[in-house]
């Protein structure tokens, strides 16, 4: 008889997004359906979901110069999660503590700054820390330095599945016994001229809504017109149950299931079979039946094909109208590599509070196969026991995470 599998608890949550500073602010805004989407003017009038609060307070100019914006956002969210977990500033057992972090593009602001210097200045001076700011593991490295996390560094750059994959890979790391504690999550900051222009050139960005720019992102609405980019970070502290119990930590939820599949079909078009495989893997990993899931935070980008395929995938796995679903990107925007972490935090907050975040800005849903499901969220759910968060990426990566009540 095989020994029981190691259970992994979530003991800290952190978030920094267009919906405010902190995981509680995120949950409050989602419950109130308050949007962080607003008009931007870079390079032409468009909508985005920027972080408005200062994120580098307390840093000297020399310290600040080492960081791209996405690393600063990472430090902000991680500090909240680490503090909620009640951990000392530096891990007591560094060789048993790991970091796993995801980002889609990493230091895109540093990239833009360096190219602007090179191409527009008579005497360009590229910042000497450009490479350190740009590298995809820069945020993970800063977090490891901050908290003395020496067991392992997992740095994932897998488009929109980046942070969700980092969290899932950390779950496996802890179950394997290679570490007992992990700081996990993701960060993204690409609301700069070059990145916005590149996304707009793809033809997937929503134009500003004529009535209210804050309502420009409308996932699962039959008149949806595209995604809205956001920025921010989210963090979670994961611990093996034994480690958490030894130090008297309070569990917020159990990270119970992880599914990850690759379509190998198309660079940008989603595949229903691949999405179904990821969700079913996560359910099997959590040892849960589909009927045990009381809420799904959908990937829901508000693109025509993306929402349709995900709707069909959810119906295939759970059955039509069988599970409440919502897409919170309508309010905080699409954080690309950080989206999975932020949406898992939102799902765990729903689990803790017993209230499902609704799908905002729905106007015309009768033509969408998920219409009845998305309308069934945004309600009290005191008996909620388990939740799923989906992240589906360009390149064909699909990740599903399951958390349940402890």
Rosetta blueprint (number, residue, H / E / L):
1 X L
2 X L
3 X L
4 X L
5 X L
6 X L
7 X L
8 X E
9 X E
10 X E
11 X E
12 X E
13 X E
14 X E
15 X E
16 X E
17 X E
18 X L
19 X L
20 X E
21 X E
22 X L
23 X H
24 X H
25 X H
26 X H
27 X H
28 X H
29 X H
30 X H
31 X H
32 X H
33 X L
34 X L
35 X L
36 X L
37 X L
38 X E
39 X E
40 X E
41 X E
42 X L
43 X L
44 X L
45 X E
46 X E
47 X E
48 X E
49 X E
50 X L
51 X L
52 X L
53 X L
54 X L
55 X L
56 X L
57 X L
58 X L
59 X L
60 X L
61 X H
62 X H
63 X H
64 X H
65 X L
66 X L
67 X L
68 X L
69 X H
70 X H
71 X H
72 X H
73 X H
74 X H
75 X H
76 X H
77 X H
78 X H
79 X H
80 X H
81 X H
82 X H
83 X H
84 X H
85 X L
86 X L
87 X L
88 X L
89 X L
90 X L
91 X L
92 X L
93 X L
94 X H
95 X H
96 X H
97 X E
98 X E
99 X E
100 X E
101 X E
102 X E
103 X L
104 X L
105 X L
106 X L
107 X L
108 X H
109 X H
110 X H
111 X H
112 X H
113 X H
114 X H
115 X H
116 X H
117 X H
118 X H
119 X H
120 X H
121 X L
122 X L
123 X L
124 X L
125 X L
126 X L
127 X L
128 X L
129 X L
130 X H
131 X H
132 X H
133 X H
134 X H
135 X L
136 X L
137 X L
138 X H
139 X H
140 X H
141 X H
142 X H
143 X H
144 X H
145 X H
146 X H
147 X H
148 X L
149 X L
150 X L
151 X L
152 X E
153 X E
154 X E
155 X E
156 X E
157 X L
158 X L
159 X H
160 X H
161 X H
162 X H
163 X H
164 X H
165 X H
166 X H
167 X H
168 X H
169 X H
170 X H
171 X H
172 X H
173 X H
174 X H
175 X H
176 X H
177 X L
178 X L
179 X L
180 X L
181 X E
182 X E
183 X E
184 X E
185 X E
186 X E
187 X E
188 X E
189 X L
190 X L
191 X L
192 X L
193 X H
194 X H
195 X H
196 X H
197 X H
198 X H
199 X H
200 X H
201 X H
202 X H
203 X L
204 X L
205 X E
206 X L
207 X L
208 X L
209 X L
210 X L
211 X L
212 X L
213 X H
214 X H
215 X H
216 X L
217 X L
218 X L
219 X L
220 X L
221 X L
222 X L
223 X L
224 X L
225 X L
226 X L
227 X E
228 X L
229 X E
230 X E
231 X L
232 X E
233 X E
234 X E
235 X E
236 X E
237 X E
238 X E
239 X E
240 X E
241 X H
242 X H
243 X H
244 X H
245 X H
246 X H
247 X L
248 X L
249 X L
250 X L
251 X L
252 X L
253 X E
254 X E
255 X E
256 X E
257 X E
258 X E
259 X E
260 X E
261 X E
262 X E
263 X L
264 X L
265 X L
266 X L
267 X L
268 X L
269 X L
270 X L
271 X L
272 X H
273 X H
274 X H
275 X H
276 X H
277 X H
278 X H
279 X H
280 X H
281 X H
282 X H
283 X H
284 X H
285 X H
286 X H
287 X L
288 X L
289 X L
290 X H
291 X H
292 X H
293 X L
294 X L
295 X E
296 X E
297 X E
298 X L
299 X L
300 X L
301 X L
302 X L
303 X L
304 X H
305 X H
306 X H
307 X H
308 X H
309 X H
310 X H
311 X H
312 X H
313 X H
314 X H
315 X H
316 X H
317 X H
318 X H
319 X L
320 X L
321 X L
322 X L
323 X L
324 X L
325 X E
326 X E
327 X L
328 X L
329 X H
330 X H
331 X H
332 X H
333 X L
334 X E
335 X L
336 X H
337 X H
338 X H
339 X H
340 X H
341 X H
342 X H
343 X H
344 X H
345 X H
346 X H
347 X H
348 X H
349 X H
350 X H
351 X H
352 X H
353 X H
354 X L
355 X E
356 X L
357 X L
358 X L
359 X L
360 X L
361 X L
362 X L
363 X L
364 X L
365 X L
366 X L
367 X L
368 X L
369 X L
370 X L
371 X H
372 X H
373 X H
374 X H
375 X H
376 X L
377 X L
378 X L
379 X L
380 X E
381 X L
382 X L
383 X L
384 X L
385 X L
386 X E
387 X E
388 X E
389 X E
390 X E
391 X E
392 X E
393 X L
394 X L
395 X L
396 X L
397 X E
398 X E
399 X E
400 X E
401 X E
402 X E
403 X E
404 X E
405 X L
406 X L
